[in-house]
Amino acid sequence: MDTQKISGLQLFYLMAGYVLGTAIILGLGLDSKQDAWIFISIGMLCSLILMAVYTQLANFYPGDTLVQMLPKIIGKFLSYPVILLYILHFAYSAARGSRELGHLIVTTILAETPIFVVIASFMVLMIYCLLGGVETFGRMAEIVFPIYIFSLILIWILLFSVDQFDVKNLTPILGSGVKPVLKDAIPSAINFPFGETIVIMMFFPYLSDKKYARKVGLSIILVGGILLTINSIMMISVLGPEIYSRDIFSLLAATQMVSVADFLERFDALVILMMVAGVFFKVGAFIFGAAVGISQLLKLKQTRSVLIALGTIITPLSLLSASSFVEHIEIGFKYYVPYVHTLLQIIMPILFLCMAFIRKKLGH
């Protein structure tokens, strides 16, 4: 896999789809109600600084993944538990993404199908693609992402035809002041979905031209953030802030209201296809990051067996992690995102950069 390369554009498509992934499914800034779009914008702007941290680390250690650079930054022995934490984070996040997709499919189009069958089928496809290596994954993104964006824009255009569409739903803007939105957004809006782009550090060594790493990284945050902001504006305009704050699958709920001349209806199938594509990017990137991390930690020469093992573990893990979808969401937004994400995606990378900077200054 080391000989394989992807272009800057392929990495952009892959990671922009990854940012949209489950964030499009779940909706963001639900507690901020009509100010959800401001919540996302704050997260995006702060995450540009975070991406600059990730890309600077990649510049300090070109050709190294996060797993390879950690022993050089914090020492060989201290790096092992930290690397294990990141591998577990990637694997568990892949399981969470799979569970969210499984629940969506089972509650919408395949009501009689066991969720295990849905997740297992998705995982077989995922692992089959990843066994082709990073080039296959990159080419897949190159084909799927433009179709994904076209579908998203088409849905937005169709939403204008909904009778309930009203931009006044966005008012009053900052009705309770700036402070509550800022308090909600930092660090939540940074952590999910933007902070999860830390997995890009497992892809940088495969970039054919490494001088574009920062440009690609910052473009991913900007484009992903702008698309999520527009999406939240459209959702709130159609559903209103109250329904938006309560409905987990807001994009699906809004699209089900589309009816063009009582003839063109049921566009929710298009939304579900989009969501499958988005989760494909997200879960795929997490599994790839975990597989490469395990291979490099154990000094294996290939990742095929690791990928198959991960696919086998992640399917049951996605269901065992929570007894119900409500509990799954609660664990995510009450515990995992505020604590684990903040530590692994914000605090530790900034510490690594400070230590790497000192090491470079001292000539180590």
N, C-alpha and C positions, 0 to 999 in steps of 0.2 A: 504493500500500500504506500510505502514511502516514495516510490517513483511516480505516483499519480499526482496530477496537478489540476486545479480548477482556476478558471479566470476570475478576475475581479467582479465581472458582471454576474457570473454564476453564483459567486458567494453572496453578492448583493441580493439576488432573487431568492436564494435559499434562506438567508437570515431575515429579509424583510417579510417573507411568508411566515417565518418562525415567530417574529414579533406579533404579527396579526393572529396567528394560530388559535390558541384558546381564548385570547383576549376578545376577539370578535364574538366568540360563542357566549362568554360569560358576561360581557358588558363591564365597564369600568366606572369607578367613582359613583356607585349606587347611592351611597350615603350623602353625596354632594348634590343629588337630585338634578335640578336644572343647571347647576354649575359643573356638571360632570366633565364637560369639554374643557373647562379651565383646569380641573383636576388633572386631566390627561396632558394638557399643554405644560403644566408645571413639571410633571414627571418627565416629559420629553426634554425640556430645557436642562433640567438637572442631570439627566442621563447622558447628555452630550459631554459633560465633564467626566462622567464615569467611563464612557467609551474612550475618551482621551487617555484615561488611566490605563485601560486595557491595551490600547494601541501603543502607548509609550513602553509598556512592559514588553510587548512584542518587538519593538524597535531595539530595546536593550539586549534582548536575547533572540535575534532573528533565527528562524529555523527550529525554534523550540516551542513545543506545546506548553500549556500551563504546568502539566505534570513534569516535563523535562526541566523547566526553568526553576521550579520550587527548590530542589536541592542546591542549586547555585545561589539562591537568594537567602534561604533560611537554614541551610545546612542539611546534610544527608539524613540524619536521624530524626530531626524535628519535622522534616518534610513528609515522612511516611504517614503519620496520622492525619496530616492536613490533606494530603493527596487522597487518602481513603475517604475523608469527609466529602471532598468534591465528587469522587466517583459515586458515592452513595446518594449525593444530592442529584446528580444527573440521572441515575437509575430510578430514584423515587419520583422525580419530576416527570420522567417518561411514563411511569405507572399512573401518575395523577392525570396526565393528558389523555392517556388511553381510557381511563375510567370516565372522564368527561365526555369523550366521544361516544363511548359505549352507552352511557345514560341517554345522551341526545338521540341516538339512533333507535334505542329501545322504546323511548317515550313518544317517538314521532312516527317512524315508518315501519319498524319491525317489532310491533308490540308483542307478538307471540314468541319471538326468538329469545332464548336465554342470553343475558348480557355477556356471559363467558364466551359463547360462540362468536358473538360480534367482535369482541376484543381479540380473541384468538385468531380470527380470520384476518383482521387488520394487522396483527403482529406478524403473521406469516408473510403478508405482502411487504411489510416494512423491512423485515430481515432479508427477504429475497432481493429487494432493491439495494440494501446496504452491503450485501455480500459481493456486489459488483464493484464496490469501492467508492471512494469519494467522487471520482469522475462521473460514475453512473448517477449518483445522488445529485451532483451539480447539473448534469444534463436534464435530469428529471425536473429540477427546479426551473430550468430555462424554458421548458415546454409548458409546465403547469402554471407558473406564476403569472405570465401575461393573461392567460385565460381566467385565472382567479380574479385579477384586477378588473378585467372586462366585465365579469359577472357581478362584481361588487358595484361598479359604476352603473350597470344596467338596473340593479336593484334600487339604488339611490334615485335614479330617474323615475322608476315606477312608483316610488314612494310619494312623489309629488302629486300623483293621481288620487291618493287616499283623501277622502273627504275631511278626515280629522286633522290633516296636516296643517299645523299652525306654528309659525316661528315665534309667536307670542308666548308659547310654552317655555321658551328660554328665559323669560323674564320672571321675577326681577333678577338681573345679573348681580351676583354677589350681594343678595338681599340681606344676609346676616353678616356681611363684611368679609374681608379677605382672610382673616385669621382662621375661621373654621375650615375653609378649603385648604389653606396651607397646612394646617394641622393634619387633615386627612391625607393630603398628597405626599407629605414627607414623613416617612420614607416609602409609604405604600405604593404610590404611583411610580416611584423609581424602581422598586423591587419587582413589581409585576405590571407589565411584561418586560420592560426595558432592561432591568438589571440581569434578567435571565440570559441576556446576550453575552454573558461571561463565557458561554460555551463556544463563542467565536474564537477564543484563544486556543481551542483544540483544532481549529481549521486553518489558522494563519500560516503554519508551515507548509500547507498544501497549495497556497496561493502562488500562481505562476509568476506574478510580478509583485514582490513584497513591498515595493515603494507605494503601492496604492492601498495598503492596509488601513491607514487612518482615514483616507478619503471614503473608502468603502464602509468602514465602521460608522463614521458620522452620518453618511447618507442613509444607512439602515435605520438609525434612530430617528432622523428627520422625516423620512418618507413614512416609516411605520407610525410615528407619532401624529403626523398630519392626517393620514388616512383614518386612524382611530378617533381623532378629534372630529373630523367631518362625520364619521359614522355615528358618534354619540350625539352630535347636533341633529342629525336626521332622525335618530331613534326618539329623542326627547320631543322633537317637533311633531312626530306622529303619535307617540304613546302618551305624552305628557309626563311631567316629572314624577308623579306619584306611581304610575304603573311602571315606568322605567326603573324606579328604585326598588320595586318589589319583584319584577319579572327577571329571573336569571337568564333566560334565553330571549333577550329583548329584540335582537335582529330577526329571529324567527317569528316572534309575536307581531312585529311591525309588518313583515312581508306577508303574513297570512291575511292582512287587511287589504292587500292590493286586489283590486278588481277593475279591469279596464273594460268599459262598456258591457259589463256583465258577461263577458266572453273570455277574456284572458284572466285566468285565476290560477290558484295553487302554485305560486312561485316558490313555496317553501322547499320544494324538492331541490331547486337550484341552490338555496341557502345551505341545505344539508350537504350537498356535493361540495360546496365551497368550504364548509367547515371540516369535511373529511380531508380536503386538500391542505387546509391550514394546520390541522393536527398532524398530518403526514410530515410536514416540514418540522414541526416542533418536536414531536416524539422521535423522529428520525435523527435530528441534530443531537438530542439528549443521549440517545442510544449510541450514536457514533462517538460522542465525547466520552461516554463511560467505557466503551469498548477499546478505544485508543488508549485511554488512561490505564485500564487494567493491563493491556498488552505491554505498555511502556514500563509500568511499575514492576511487572513480573518478568520483563525482558523477553517477551515472546516475539517470534519473528512474523507472526500472522495474527489477524483478528477474527478469522472465520469462526473458529470454535468458540471464541468469546462472544461473538454476536449471537450465535445459536443459543448459547447458555443464557445470555441476557434476555433474549426473546422468550425463552422457556420460563424464566423467573418473573419477568415483568407482568405477564398475563395474570397469574394468580395474585401477585402482589397488588395489582390495581384494584382487586376486589377485596382482599384481606385488610387493606389499609383503613377501610371504614365500613361500618355495617350498612349504612344508607348514604344516598347522595347528599342529603342535608348535612349529615355528619362529615362527609367528605369536604364539602364547601366550608363548614365551620372550622375543621382542622386546618384547612388551607389559609383562610383569611384571618383567623384569630390567633393561630400559633405559628404555622410554617412560614408564611410570608413575612410577618413582622419580626420574627426572631432569627430563624435560620437564613432566610434570604438576606436580611440586613447584615448579618455576620459574614456570610460567604461571598456576597456580591458587592458589598459596599466597603465595610470596615477592613476586611482582610486584604483585598486588592490594593487599597490605598496604603496600607502598612507595607505590603510587598514592594510597591513602587518607591516608597521612602527608603526602604532598606536597599533596594537595587540601586537607587540614586547614590546613596552613601558608599556602597561597594564600588560603583563606577568611579566616584570621586577619589576613593582611596586606591584605585587601580587594581582591585581584586577581580 
